[in-house]
Amino acid sequence: MYFPDYRPRRMRRTENLRRMIRETSLSVDDLIYPLFVVPGKGVKDPISSMPGQYHFSVDELVREVAKTKDLGIPAIILFGLPETKDEVGSSGYDPDGIVQRGLRAIKEEVEDIILITDVCLCEYTSHGHCGVLKGDEVDNDATLELLARQALSHVKAGADMVAPSDMMDGRVSEIRRVLDEEGYAHIPIMSYAVKFASAFYGPFREAAQSAPSFGDRRGYQMDPANSREALRETALDVEEGADIVMVKPAMAFMDIICLVREEFGLPVAAYNVSGEYAMVKAAAEKGWIDEKKVTLELLTGIKRAGADMILTYHAPDVARWLKEI
Ligand code: PBG
């Protein structure tokens, strides 16, 4: 079919024609909203590196989650900033830790929204690495038990799903084993299966006070240059029992989202991370781009690449914008 018989513009003339041939649509159902919980009462402090995002104390967090639910967003993911940090991240698996307290409070007040927790030690260790150290390196196998303990304590406090983001080898099977043994076989695991060592996490590390005090995360997070390795990482997590596999970050890795979608039958999540959010916010503040249009275009691209769900700090904005359209 060639011009002049086929004229693609014929189907683009009006919005109704465009709607008829639209292949990808963004929905509030696709959104997961990341939130940060901190100690204290009545705290809602703006996070300077992420305009529009806040540190919430437990009481304020409960209100924010209620608002998120009212917008129709199906899930949140929770990150915690603890009172204390130590070498082994013990405040991360303390039954009375900040995330655990947040979960219990939300469960009491808000029904019917999925509570996901980020499982990782970096917010809880004094050195800021994602596991325990042996010399200057993160000890993979010694970390597994602590991650499983953290996941279990989240679930006991009310988490509906756990999301390990540490990138230790074997953590999905260890968490699965412990949850099953303790009677939580019904709790799904969303694994950060393909997590790259990315500079786009910068604003988050400021928000979560989780930057490593020495070195970097390249010894456990993936090299952004690799796509075949991304498939090996995903295959491992699928075998170990992941229910959802995540690719992170999203924008510079849409080809990876596409590959993972094609190779595996599991639902795919994409994390539209802090640096991606901050770039859009900064350019919009300067009046250089239209925040709403650019955000919807980016998220539609992430969906078109193959993501079934998107973790994004823009979730409440998007939920509102989609109602306006
Ligand atoms: C914890 C974790 C990080 C993010 C999610 N979980 C930071 C990191 O790996 O350094 C980043 C999220 C974002 O940038 O929005 N390991």
py3Dmol code that shows the C-alpha trace and the ligand (Angstrom):
import py3Dmol

protein = """\
ATOM      1  CA  MET A   1       0.000   0.000   0.000  1.00  0.00           C
ATOM      2  CA  TYR A   2       1.638   3.166  -1.140  1.00  0.00           C
ATOM      3  CA  PHE A   3       0.796   6.820  -1.445  1.00  0.00           C
ATOM      4  CA  PRO A   4      -1.648   8.047  -2.765  1.00  0.00           C
ATOM      5  CA  ASP A   5      -3.768   4.955  -1.908  1.00  0.00           C
ATOM      6  CA  TYR A   6      -2.567   4.899   1.681  1.00  0.00           C
ATOM      7  CA  ARG A   7      -2.559   8.269   3.399  1.00  0.00           C
ATOM      8  CA  PRO A   8      -1.736   7.873   7.100  1.00  0.00           C
ATOM      9  CA  ARG A   9      -2.919  11.423   7.755  1.00  0.00           C
ATOM     10  CA  ARG A  10      -6.531  10.374   6.969  1.00  0.00           C
ATOM     11  CA  MET A  11      -6.750   8.679  10.376  1.00  0.00           C
ATOM     12  CA  ARG A  12      -5.153  11.570  12.246  1.00  0.00           C
ATOM     13  CA  ARG A  13      -7.507  14.369  11.234  1.00  0.00           C
ATOM     14  CA  THR A  14      -9.732  14.508  14.306  1.00  0.00           C
ATOM     15  CA  GLU A  15      -9.440  13.481  17.936  1.00  0.00           C
ATOM     16  CA  ASN A  16     -12.090  10.788  17.516  1.00  0.00           C
ATOM     17  CA  LEU A  17     -10.185   9.231  14.611  1.00  0.00           C
ATOM     18  CA  ARG A  18      -6.995   9.379  16.653  1.00  0.00           C
ATOM     19  CA  ARG A  19      -8.767   7.721  19.570  1.00  0.00           C
ATOM     20  CA  MET A  20      -9.894   4.880  17.307  1.00  0.00           C
ATOM     21  CA  ILE A  21      -6.361   3.932  16.306  1.00  0.00           C
ATOM     22  CA  ARG A  22      -4.592   4.703  19.595  1.00  0.00           C
ATOM     23  CA  GLU A  23      -2.493   1.684  20.550  1.00  0.00           C
ATOM     24  CA  THR A  24      -1.394   2.558  24.073  1.00  0.00           C
ATOM     25  CA  SER A  25      -3.326   4.158  26.858  1.00  0.00           C
ATOM     26  CA  LEU A  26      -2.204   5.252  30.243  1.00  0.00           C
ATOM     27  CA  SER A  27      -4.555   4.512  33.130  1.00  0.00           C
ATOM     28  CA  VAL A  28      -4.659   5.265  36.829  1.00  0.00           C
ATOM     29  CA  ASP A  29      -4.544   1.464  37.247  1.00  0.00           C
ATOM     30  CA  ASP A  30      -0.920   1.518  36.069  1.00  0.00           C
ATOM     31  CA  LEU A  31       0.365   3.775  38.824  1.00  0.00           C
ATOM     32  CA  ILE A  32       2.345   3.044  41.984  1.00  0.00           C
ATOM     33  CA  TYR A  33       3.160   6.032  44.204  1.00  0.00           C
ATOM     34  CA  PRO A  34       6.456   6.047  46.183  1.00  0.00           C
ATOM     35  CA  LEU A  35       6.289   7.670  49.654  1.00  0.00           C
ATOM     36  CA  PHE A  36       8.857   8.463  52.364  1.00  0.00           C
ATOM     37  CA  VAL A  37       8.095   8.006  56.063  1.00  0.00           C
ATOM     38  CA  VAL A  38      10.104   9.680  58.846  1.00  0.00           C
ATOM     39  CA  PRO A  39       9.963   9.766  62.667  1.00  0.00           C
ATOM     40  CA  GLY A  40       8.004  12.475  64.453  1.00  0.00           C
ATOM     41  CA  LYS A  41       4.505  13.891  64.456  1.00  0.00           C
ATOM     42  CA  GLY A  42       2.836  16.406  62.181  1.00  0.00           C
ATOM     43  CA  VAL A  43       5.828  16.345  59.830  1.00  0.00           C
ATOM     44  CA  LYS A  44       5.353  17.116  56.143  1.00  0.00           C
ATOM     45  CA  ASP A  45       8.732  18.442  55.034  1.00  0.00           C
ATOM     46  CA  PRO A  46       9.385  19.212  51.382  1.00  0.00           C
ATOM     47  CA  ILE A  47      12.240  17.199  49.838  1.00  0.00           C
ATOM     48  CA  SER A  48      14.435  19.800  48.172  1.00  0.00           C
ATOM     49  CA  SER A  49      15.831  17.514  45.469  1.00  0.00           C
ATOM     50  CA  MET A  50      12.326  16.354  44.493  1.00  0.00           C
ATOM     51  CA  PRO A  51       9.882  19.282  44.321  1.00  0.00           C
ATOM     52  CA  GLY A  52       6.345  18.196  45.197  1.00  0.00           C
ATOM     53  CA  GLN A  53       7.543  15.228  47.318  1.00  0.00           C
ATOM     54  CA  TYR A  54       7.658  15.156  51.120  1.00  0.00           C
ATOM     55  CA  HIS A  55       8.977  13.414  54.193  1.00  0.00           C
ATOM     56  CA  PHE A  56       5.856  12.360  56.094  1.00  0.00           C
ATOM     57  CA  SER A  57       5.605  11.364  59.732  1.00  0.00           C
ATOM     58  CA  VAL A  58       3.321   8.384  60.328  1.00  0.00           C
ATOM     59  CA  ASP A  59       0.200  10.507  61.024  1.00  0.00           C
ATOM     60  CA  GLU A  60       0.701  12.622  57.890  1.00  0.00           C
ATOM     61  CA  LEU A  61       1.543   9.521  55.877  1.00  0.00           C
ATOM     62  CA  VAL A  62      -1.819   7.991  56.728  1.00  0.00           C
ATOM     63  CA  ARG A  63      -3.568  11.102  55.356  1.00  0.00           C
ATOM     64  CA  GLU A  64      -1.466  11.055  52.193  1.00  0.00           C
ATOM     65  CA  VAL A  65      -2.251   7.383  51.587  1.00  0.00           C
ATOM     66  CA  ALA A  66      -5.969   8.081  52.073  1.00  0.00           C
ATOM     67  CA  LYS A  67      -5.734  10.857  49.445  1.00  0.00           C
ATOM     68  CA  THR A  68      -3.825   8.546  47.101  1.00  0.00           C
ATOM     69  CA  LYS A  69      -6.573   5.961  47.429  1.00  0.00           C
ATOM     70  CA  ASP A  70      -9.252   8.576  46.767  1.00  0.00           C
ATOM     71  CA  LEU A  71      -7.501   9.422  43.494  1.00  0.00           C
ATOM     72  CA  GLY A  72      -8.010   5.787  42.453  1.00  0.00           C
ATOM     73  CA  ILE A  73      -4.319   4.845  42.570  1.00  0.00           C
ATOM     74  CA  PRO A  74      -4.136   1.108  43.430  1.00  0.00           C
ATOM     75  CA  ALA A  75      -0.778   0.960  45.240  1.00  0.00           C
ATOM     76  CA  ILE A  76       1.959   2.814  47.090  1.00  0.00           C
ATOM     77  CA  ILE A  77       5.555   1.817  47.785  1.00  0.00           C
ATOM     78  CA  LEU A  78       7.012   2.848  51.098  1.00  0.00           C
ATOM     79  CA  PHE A  79      10.571   3.941  51.973  1.00  0.00           C
ATOM     80  CA  GLY A  80      11.708   4.670  55.521  1.00  0.00           C
ATOM     81  CA  LEU A  81      14.173   7.014  57.186  1.00  0.00           C
ATOM     82  CA  PRO A  82      14.975   5.432  60.573  1.00  0.00           C
ATOM     83  CA  GLU A  83      15.965   7.075  63.874  1.00  0.00           C
ATOM     84  CA  THR A  84      19.222   5.126  64.002  1.00  0.00           C
ATOM     85  CA  LYS A  85      21.606   3.383  61.642  1.00  0.00           C
ATOM     86  CA  ASP A  86      24.238   0.730  62.314  1.00  0.00           C
ATOM     87  CA  GLU A  87      26.657  -1.555  60.483  1.00  0.00           C
ATOM     88  CA  VAL A  88      24.038  -4.244  59.864  1.00  0.00           C
ATOM     89  CA  GLY A  89      20.941  -2.094  59.220  1.00  0.00           C
ATOM     90  CA  SER A  90      19.062  -3.471  62.217  1.00  0.00           C
ATOM     91  CA  SER A  91      16.512  -0.609  62.279  1.00  0.00           C
ATOM     92  CA  GLY A  92      15.345  -1.984  58.919  1.00  0.00           C
ATOM     93  CA  TYR A  93      14.080  -5.252  60.446  1.00  0.00           C
ATOM     94  CA  ASP A  94      13.080  -3.919  63.850  1.00  0.00           C
ATOM     95  CA  PRO A  95       9.402  -4.905  64.364  1.00  0.00           C
ATOM     96  CA  ASP A  96       8.944  -1.377  65.678  1.00  0.00           C
ATOM     97  CA  GLY A  97      10.917   0.327  62.898  1.00  0.00           C
ATOM     98  CA  ILE A  98       9.667   3.357  61.016  1.00  0.00           C
ATOM     99  CA  VAL A  99       8.272   1.484  57.992  1.00  0.00           C
ATOM    100  CA  GLN A 100       6.642  -1.125  60.248  1.00  0.00           C
ATOM    101  CA  ARG A 101       4.963   1.621  62.323  1.00  0.00           C
ATOM    102  CA  GLY A 102       3.818   3.352  59.149  1.00  0.00           C
ATOM    103  CA  LEU A 103       2.322   0.138  57.794  1.00  0.00           C
ATOM    104  CA  ARG A 104       0.396  -0.608  60.978  1.00  0.00           C
ATOM    105  CA  ALA A 105      -1.025   2.919  61.097  1.00  0.00           C
ATOM    106  CA  ILE A 106      -2.110   2.875  57.451  1.00  0.00           C
ATOM    107  CA  LYS A 107      -3.719  -0.552  57.852  1.00  0.00           C
ATOM    108  CA  GLU A 108      -5.793   0.749  60.740  1.00  0.00           C
ATOM    109  CA  GLU A 109      -7.105   3.774  58.872  1.00  0.00           C
ATOM    110  CA  VAL A 110      -7.142   3.079  55.143  1.00  0.00           C
ATOM    111  CA  GLU A 111      -8.664   0.063  53.478  1.00  0.00           C
ATOM    112  CA  ASP A 112      -8.177  -1.358  50.082  1.00  0.00           C
ATOM    113  CA  ILE A 113      -4.944   0.109  48.782  1.00  0.00           C
ATOM    114  CA  ILE A 114      -1.933  -2.115  48.165  1.00  0.00           C
ATOM    115  CA  LEU A 115       1.004  -1.436  50.455  1.00  0.00           C
ATOM    116  CA  ILE A 116       4.315  -2.381  48.876  1.00  0.00           C
ATOM    117  CA  THR A 117       7.591  -1.991  50.779  1.00  0.00           C
ATOM    118  CA  ASP A 118      11.073  -1.475  49.448  1.00  0.00           C
ATOM    119  CA  VAL A 119      13.299  -4.156  50.951  1.00  0.00           C
ATOM    120  CA  CYS A 120      16.924  -3.008  51.163  1.00  0.00           C
ATOM    121  CA  LEU A 121      19.427  -2.150  53.870  1.00  0.00           C
ATOM    122  CA  CYS A 122      20.894   1.083  52.423  1.00  0.00           C
ATOM    123  CA  GLU A 123      18.581   3.413  54.327  1.00  0.00           C
ATOM    124  CA  TYR A 124      19.424   1.623  57.579  1.00  0.00           C
ATOM    125  CA  THR A 125      23.181   1.014  57.416  1.00  0.00           C
ATOM    126  CA  SER A 126      25.683   3.542  58.776  1.00  0.00           C
ATOM    127  CA  HIS A 127      27.819   3.080  55.639  1.00  0.00           C
ATOM    128  CA  GLY A 128      24.877   3.416  53.215  1.00  0.00           C
ATOM    129  CA  HIS A 129      25.551   0.209  51.296  1.00  0.00           C
ATOM    130  CA  CYS A 130      22.703  -2.182  50.462  1.00  0.00           C
ATOM    131  CA  GLY A 131      24.046  -5.061  52.558  1.00  0.00           C
ATOM    132  CA  VAL A 132      26.508  -5.945  55.299  1.00  0.00           C
ATOM    133  CA  LEU A 133      30.194  -5.352  54.678  1.00  0.00           C
ATOM    134  CA  LYS A 134      33.124  -7.722  54.692  1.00  0.00           C
ATOM    135  CA  GLY A 135      36.089  -5.408  54.390  1.00  0.00           C
ATOM    136  CA  ASP A 136      35.132  -2.919  51.719  1.00  0.00           C
ATOM    137  CA  GLU A 137      32.729  -5.229  49.907  1.00  0.00           C
ATOM    138  CA  VAL A 138      29.105  -6.118  50.403  1.00  0.00           C
ATOM    139  CA  ASP A 139      28.846  -9.720  51.593  1.00  0.00           C
ATOM    140  CA  ASN A 140      26.114 -11.244  49.430  1.00  0.00           C
ATOM    141  CA  ASP A 141      25.202 -14.377  51.375  1.00  0.00           C
ATOM    142  CA  ALA A 142      25.401 -12.780  54.821  1.00  0.00           C
ATOM    143  CA  THR A 143      22.980 -10.094  53.597  1.00  0.00           C
ATOM    144  CA  LEU A 144      20.310 -12.549  52.393  1.00  0.00           C
ATOM    145  CA  GLU A 145      19.148 -13.540  55.863  1.00  0.00           C
ATOM    146  CA  LEU A 146      18.777  -9.882  56.916  1.00  0.00           C
ATOM    147  CA  LEU A 147      16.772  -9.010  53.810  1.00  0.00           C
ATOM    148  CA  ALA A 148      14.425 -11.920  54.440  1.00  0.00           C
ATOM    149  CA  ARG A 149      14.058 -10.817  58.050  1.00  0.00           C
ATOM    150  CA  GLN A 150      13.222  -7.289  56.885  1.00  0.00           C
ATOM    151  CA  ALA A 151      10.680  -8.561  54.332  1.00  0.00           C
ATOM    152  CA  LEU A 152       9.023 -10.762  56.973  1.00  0.00           C
ATOM    153  CA  SER A 153       8.796  -7.893  59.468  1.00  0.00           C
ATOM    154  CA  HIS A 154       7.162  -5.701  56.803  1.00  0.00           C
ATOM    155  CA  VAL A 155       4.609  -8.383  56.015  1.00  0.00           C
ATOM    156  CA  LYS A 156       3.864  -8.958  59.697  1.00  0.00           C
ATOM    157  CA  ALA A 157       3.256  -5.209  60.050  1.00  0.00           C
ATOM    158  CA  GLY A 158       0.815  -5.186  57.125  1.00  0.00           C
ATOM    159  CA  ALA A 159       2.719  -5.054  53.818  1.00  0.00           C
ATOM    160  CA  ASP A 160       0.697  -6.605  50.976  1.00  0.00           C
ATOM    161  CA  MET A 161       3.740  -7.030  48.732  1.00  0.00           C
ATOM    162  CA  VAL A 162       7.515  -6.761  49.144  1.00  0.00           C
ATOM    163  CA  ALA A 163       9.960  -5.314  46.639  1.00  0.00           C
ATOM    164  CA  PRO A 164      13.639  -6.218  47.155  1.00  0.00           C
ATOM    165  CA  SER A 165      15.864  -3.533  45.589  1.00  0.00           C
ATOM    166  CA  ASP A 166      19.262  -4.526  46.956  1.00  0.00           C
ATOM    167  CA  MET A 167      20.516  -6.571  43.954  1.00  0.00           C
ATOM    168  CA  MET A 168      22.030  -9.380  46.043  1.00  0.00           C
ATOM    169  CA  ASP A 169      22.104 -12.704  44.194  1.00  0.00           C
ATOM    170  CA  GLY A 170      19.554 -15.186  45.510  1.00  0.00           C
ATOM    171  CA  ARG A 171      17.467 -12.790  47.572  1.00  0.00           C
ATOM    172  CA  VAL A 172      14.164 -13.549  45.882  1.00  0.00           C
ATOM    173  CA  SER A 173      14.359 -17.262  46.721  1.00  0.00           C
ATOM    174  CA  GLU A 174      15.472 -16.549  50.296  1.00  0.00           C
ATOM    175  CA  ILE A 175      12.597 -14.093  50.854  1.00  0.00           C
ATOM    176  CA  ARG A 176      10.127 -16.504  49.203  1.00  0.00           C
ATOM    177  CA  ARG A 177      11.316 -19.372  51.378  1.00  0.00           C
ATOM    178  CA  VAL A 178      10.989 -17.420  54.617  1.00  0.00           C
ATOM    179  CA  LEU A 179       7.589 -15.932  53.736  1.00  0.00           C
ATOM    180  CA  ASP A 180       6.256 -19.379  52.785  1.00  0.00           C
ATOM    181  CA  GLU A 181       7.582 -20.971  55.983  1.00  0.00           C
ATOM    182  CA  GLU A 182       5.941 -18.298  58.094  1.00  0.00           C
ATOM    183  CA  GLY A 183       2.536 -18.693  56.454  1.00  0.00           C
ATOM    184  CA  TYR A 184       2.713 -15.869  53.930  1.00  0.00           C
ATOM    185  CA  ALA A 185       2.676 -17.852  50.702  1.00  0.00           C
ATOM    186  CA  HIS A 186       0.012 -15.481  49.369  1.00  0.00           C
ATOM    187  CA  ILE A 187       2.234 -12.365  49.552  1.00  0.00           C
ATOM    188  CA  PRO A 188       3.698 -11.462  46.136  1.00  0.00           C
ATOM    189  CA  ILE A 189       7.279 -10.363  45.476  1.00  0.00           C
ATOM    190  CA  MET A 190       7.957  -7.533  43.057  1.00  0.00           C
ATOM    191  CA  SER A 191      11.655  -7.906  42.356  1.00  0.00           C
ATOM    192  CA  TYR A 192      13.846  -5.081  41.199  1.00  0.00           C
ATOM    193  CA  ALA A 193      15.125  -7.664  38.704  1.00  0.00           C
ATOM    194  CA  VAL A 194      17.051  -5.307  36.454  1.00  0.00           C
ATOM    195  CA  LYS A 195      18.411  -2.443  38.492  1.00  0.00           C
ATOM    196  CA  PHE A 196      21.180  -0.445  36.930  1.00  0.00           C
ATOM    197  CA  ALA A 197      23.917   1.453  38.800  1.00  0.00           C
ATOM    198  CA  SER A 198      22.452   4.785  37.733  1.00  0.00           C
ATOM    199  CA  ALA A 199      23.217   8.444  38.358  1.00  0.00           C
ATOM    200  CA  PHE A 200      19.470   9.035  38.117  1.00  0.00           C
ATOM    201  CA  TYR A 201      19.079   7.907  41.756  1.00  0.00           C
ATOM    202  CA  GLY A 202      20.844  11.061  42.995  1.00  0.00           C
ATOM    203  CA  PRO A 203      17.783  12.987  44.249  1.00  0.00           C
ATOM    204  CA  PHE A 204      16.401   9.856  45.965  1.00  0.00           C
ATOM    205  CA  ARG A 205      19.624   9.299  47.893  1.00  0.00           C
ATOM    206  CA  GLU A 206      19.330  12.829  49.226  1.00  0.00           C
ATOM    207  CA  ALA A 207      15.669  12.182  50.086  1.00  0.00           C
ATOM    208  CA  ALA A 208      16.358   8.813  51.725  1.00  0.00           C
ATOM    209  CA  GLN A 209      19.751   9.795  53.167  1.00  0.00           C
ATOM    210  CA  SER A 210      21.079   6.585  51.692  1.00  0.00           C
ATOM    211  CA  ALA A 211      24.144   7.581  49.657  1.00  0.00           C
ATOM    212  CA  PRO A 212      27.062   5.189  50.257  1.00  0.00           C
ATOM    213  CA  SER A 213      29.711   6.759  52.519  1.00  0.00           C
ATOM    214  CA  PHE A 214      32.505   5.283  50.368  1.00  0.00           C
ATOM    215  CA  GLY A 215      32.686   3.715  46.931  1.00  0.00           C
ATOM    216  CA  ASP A 216      29.588   3.175  44.827  1.00  0.00           C
ATOM    217  CA  ARG A 217      27.029   0.480  44.017  1.00  0.00           C
ATOM    218  CA  ARG A 218      28.619  -0.836  40.833  1.00  0.00           C
ATOM    219  CA  GLY A 219      29.707  -4.031  42.580  1.00  0.00           C
ATOM    220  CA  TYR A 220      26.077  -5.117  42.922  1.00  0.00           C
ATOM    221  CA  GLN A 221      23.890  -2.976  40.639  1.00  0.00           C
ATOM    222  CA  MET A 222      24.099  -3.554  36.885  1.00  0.00           C
ATOM    223  CA  ASP A 223      26.244  -1.830  34.291  1.00  0.00           C
ATOM    224  CA  PRO A 224      23.945   0.406  32.171  1.00  0.00           C
ATOM    225  CA  ALA A 225      25.709  -0.871  29.051  1.00  0.00           C
ATOM    226  CA  ASN A 226      24.311  -4.419  29.365  1.00  0.00           C
ATOM    227  CA  SER A 227      21.121  -5.877  27.946  1.00  0.00           C
ATOM    228  CA  ARG A 228      21.901  -9.614  27.656  1.00  0.00           C
ATOM    229  CA  GLU A 229      22.845  -9.568  31.321  1.00  0.00           C
ATOM    230  CA  ALA A 230      19.480  -7.925  32.045  1.00  0.00           C
ATOM    231  CA  LEU A 231      17.799 -11.030  30.633  1.00  0.00           C
ATOM    232  CA  ARG A 232      19.969 -13.326  32.765  1.00  0.00           C
ATOM    233  CA  GLU A 233      19.107 -11.296  35.876  1.00  0.00           C
ATOM    234  CA  THR A 234      15.399 -11.481  35.060  1.00  0.00           C
ATOM    235  CA  ALA A 235      15.534 -15.227  34.342  1.00  0.00           C
ATOM    236  CA  LEU A 236      17.082 -15.804  37.779  1.00  0.00           C
ATOM    237  CA  ASP A 237      14.403 -13.838  39.607  1.00  0.00           C
ATOM    238  CA  VAL A 238      11.640 -15.570  37.657  1.00  0.00           C
ATOM    239  CA  GLU A 239      13.072 -18.975  38.628  1.00  0.00           C
ATOM    240  CA  GLU A 240      13.426 -17.873  42.239  1.00  0.00           C
ATOM    241  CA  GLY A 241       9.735 -17.016  42.447  1.00  0.00           C
ATOM    242  CA  ALA A 242       9.254 -13.340  41.565  1.00  0.00           C
ATOM    243  CA  ASP A 243       5.657 -12.378  40.741  1.00  0.00           C
ATOM    244  CA  ILE A 244       6.433  -9.062  39.069  1.00  0.00           C
ATOM    245  CA  VAL A 245       9.786  -8.098  37.527  1.00  0.00           C
ATOM    246  CA  MET A 246      10.969  -4.518  37.493  1.00  0.00           C
ATOM    247  CA  VAL A 247      13.283  -2.561  35.239  1.00  0.00           C
ATOM    248  CA  LYS A 248      14.871   0.537  36.774  1.00  0.00           C
ATOM    249  CA  PRO A 249      15.407   3.349  35.781  1.00  0.00           C
ATOM    250  CA  ALA A 250      12.897   3.658  32.938  1.00  0.00           C
ATOM    251  CA  MET A 251      13.690   6.418  30.464  1.00  0.00           C
ATOM    252  CA  ALA A 252      17.213   5.479  29.410  1.00  0.00           C
ATOM    253  CA  PHE A 253      16.260   1.779  29.509  1.00  0.00           C
ATOM    254  CA  MET A 254      13.097   1.468  27.432  1.00  0.00           C
ATOM    255  CA  ASP A 255      14.779  -1.122  25.190  1.00  0.00           C
ATOM    256  CA  ILE A 256      15.323  -3.268  28.296  1.00  0.00           C
ATOM    257  CA  ILE A 257      11.632  -2.958  29.257  1.00  0.00           C
ATOM    258  CA  CYS A 258      10.765  -4.094  25.747  1.00  0.00           C
ATOM    259  CA  LEU A 259      13.155  -7.076  25.876  1.00  0.00           C
ATOM    260  CA  VAL A 260      11.926  -8.228  29.289  1.00  0.00           C
ATOM    261  CA  ARG A 261       8.309  -7.923  28.108  1.00  0.00           C
ATOM    262  CA  GLU A 262       9.050 -10.081  25.048  1.00  0.00           C
ATOM    263  CA  GLU A 263      11.072 -12.760  26.847  1.00  0.00           C
ATOM    264  CA  PHE A 264       9.028 -13.378  29.998  1.00  0.00           C
ATOM    265  CA  GLY A 265       5.382 -13.957  30.751  1.00  0.00           C
ATOM    266  CA  LEU A 266       5.375 -12.104  34.066  1.00  0.00           C
ATOM    267  CA  PRO A 267       3.975  -8.603  34.644  1.00  0.00           C
ATOM    268  CA  VAL A 268       6.637  -5.944  34.125  1.00  0.00           C
ATOM    269  CA  ALA A 269       7.040  -2.856  36.283  1.00  0.00           C
ATOM    270  CA  ALA A 270       9.168   0.163  35.381  1.00  0.00           C
ATOM    271  CA  TYR A 271      10.526   2.660  37.908  1.00  0.00           C
ATOM    272  CA  ASN A 272      10.416   6.252  36.660  1.00  0.00           C
ATOM    273  CA  VAL A 273      13.089   7.272  39.178  1.00  0.00           C
ATOM    274  CA  SER A 274      13.886  10.400  41.152  1.00  0.00           C
ATOM    275  CA  GLY A 275      16.364  11.894  38.663  1.00  0.00           C
ATOM    276  CA  GLU A 276      13.878  11.488  35.824  1.00  0.00           C
ATOM    277  CA  TYR A 277      11.229  13.225  37.914  1.00  0.00           C
ATOM    278  CA  ALA A 278      13.614  15.982  39.037  1.00  0.00           C
ATOM    279  CA  MET A 279      14.684  16.769  35.450  1.00  0.00           C
ATOM    280  CA  VAL A 280      11.087  17.229  34.341  1.00  0.00           C
ATOM    281  CA  LYS A 281      10.305  19.361  37.404  1.00  0.00           C
ATOM    282  CA  ALA A 282      13.364  21.576  36.925  1.00  0.00           C
ATOM    283  CA  ALA A 283      12.730  22.209  33.236  1.00  0.00           C
ATOM    284  CA  ALA A 284       9.047  22.868  33.916  1.00  0.00           C
ATOM    285  CA  GLU A 285       9.892  25.337  36.700  1.00  0.00           C
ATOM    286  CA  LYS A 286      12.056  27.238  34.264  1.00  0.00           C
ATOM    287  CA  GLY A 287       9.143  27.339  31.841  1.00  0.00           C
ATOM    288  CA  TRP A 288      11.076  25.351  29.254  1.00  0.00           C
ATOM    289  CA  ILE A 289       8.674  22.423  28.955  1.00  0.00           C
ATOM    290  CA  ASP A 290       5.011  21.704  29.646  1.00  0.00           C
ATOM    291  CA  GLU A 291       5.131  19.420  32.710  1.00  0.00           C
ATOM    292  CA  LYS A 292       1.805  17.724  32.087  1.00  0.00           C
ATOM    293  CA  LYS A 293       2.364  17.003  28.396  1.00  0.00           C
ATOM    294  CA  VAL A 294       5.962  15.883  28.843  1.00  0.00           C
ATOM    295  CA  THR A 295       5.099  13.609  31.781  1.00  0.00           C
ATOM    296  CA  LEU A 296       2.184  11.973  29.985  1.00  0.00           C
ATOM    297  CA  GLU A 297       4.349  11.483  26.893  1.00  0.00           C
ATOM    298  CA  LEU A 298       7.152   9.880  28.923  1.00  0.00           C
ATOM    299  CA  LEU A 299       4.838   7.579  30.840  1.00  0.00           C
ATOM    300  CA  THR A 300       3.013   6.601  27.650  1.00  0.00           C
ATOM    301  CA  GLY A 301       6.420   5.754  26.160  1.00  0.00           C
ATOM    302  CA  ILE A 302       7.276   3.578  29.150  1.00  0.00           C
ATOM    303  CA  LYS A 303       3.939   1.796  28.751  1.00  0.00           C
ATOM    304  CA  ARG A 304       4.349   1.410  25.009  1.00  0.00           C
ATOM    305  CA  ALA A 305       7.783  -0.148  25.616  1.00  0.00           C
ATOM    306  CA  GLY A 306       6.009  -2.895  27.581  1.00  0.00           C
ATOM    307  CA  ALA A 307       5.543  -1.856  31.208  1.00  0.00           C
ATOM    308  CA  ASP A 308       2.321  -3.028  32.852  1.00  0.00           C
ATOM    309  CA  MET A 309       2.815  -0.680  35.783  1.00  0.00           C
ATOM    310  CA  ILE A 310       4.911   2.385  36.551  1.00  0.00           C
ATOM    311  CA  LEU A 311       6.348   3.532  39.859  1.00  0.00           C
ATOM    312  CA  THR A 312       6.335   7.311  39.594  1.00  0.00           C
ATOM    313  CA  TYR A 313       6.486  10.362  41.851  1.00  0.00           C
ATOM    314  CA  HIS A 314       4.093  11.953  39.370  1.00  0.00           C
ATOM    315  CA  ALA A 315       1.359   9.399  40.224  1.00  0.00           C
ATOM    316  CA  PRO A 316      -1.116  11.805  41.950  1.00  0.00           C
ATOM    317  CA  ASP A 317      -0.626  14.442  39.224  1.00  0.00           C
ATOM    318  CA  VAL A 318      -1.176  11.855  36.519  1.00  0.00           C
ATOM    319  CA  ALA A 319      -4.296  10.516  38.244  1.00  0.00           C
ATOM    320  CA  ARG A 320      -5.693  14.087  38.258  1.00  0.00           C
ATOM    321  CA  TRP A 321      -4.630  14.842  34.690  1.00  0.00           C
ATOM    322  CA  LEU A 322      -6.199  11.652  33.354  1.00  0.00           C
ATOM    323  CA  LYS A 323      -9.528  12.732  34.860  1.00  0.00           C
ATOM    324  CA  GLU A 324      -9.305  16.067  33.028  1.00  0.00           C
ATOM    325  CA  ILE A 325      -8.688  14.558  29.609  1.00  0.00           C
TER     326      ILE A 325
END
"""
ligand_1 = """\
16
PBG
C 17.277 1.372 47.551
C 16.594 2.099 46.453
C 17.073 3.156 45.656
C 16.003 3.555 44.849
C 14.940 2.710 45.154
N 15.339 1.817 46.124
C 18.373 3.863 45.662
C 19.623 3.203 45.268
O 19.672 2.062 44.834
O 20.638 3.881 45.432
C 16.016 4.692 43.862
C 14.685 5.302 43.583
C 14.731 6.601 42.843
O 15.796 7.108 42.446
O 13.641 7.156 42.647
N 18.348 0.600 47.201
"""
view = py3Dmol.view(width=600, height=400)
view.addModel(protein, "pdb")
view.setStyle({"model": 0}, {"cartoon": {"style": "trace"}})
view.addModel(ligand_1, "xyz")
view.setStyle({"model": 1}, {"stick": {}})
view.zoomTo()
view.show()
